Amino acid sequence: MTSERTQAYGRIVKTLEELGPVKLLAAEQERIRDAADILIFAEGPDDHVIAAIDDIRSLADHLVESGRWTEERALALVDDVAATGPLATVA
């Protein structure tokens, strides 16, 4: 685990604290937490890591399409989740 990964995880936690209750459904918050947890504890890329990133990309697309989040905010979430993972190239 690297400092960069833990910092990205911290940004996700902050996002969930600040935006979660207002801009995300409980199930959406859980998806983000689950993906971040999978990636932060992963030692290398595997099917779970790839699936978690794909799920967050799908969620981000939905949030933008529904008008609940800006594209910039959604991309930042995807970047932060991917940055918690073992390899940046996985994202």
Secondary structure by P-SEA (a helix, b strand, c coil): ccaaaaaaaaaaaaaaaacccccccaaaaaaaaaaaaaaaacccccaaaaaaaaaaaaaaaaaaaaccccaaaaaaaaaaaaaaccccccc
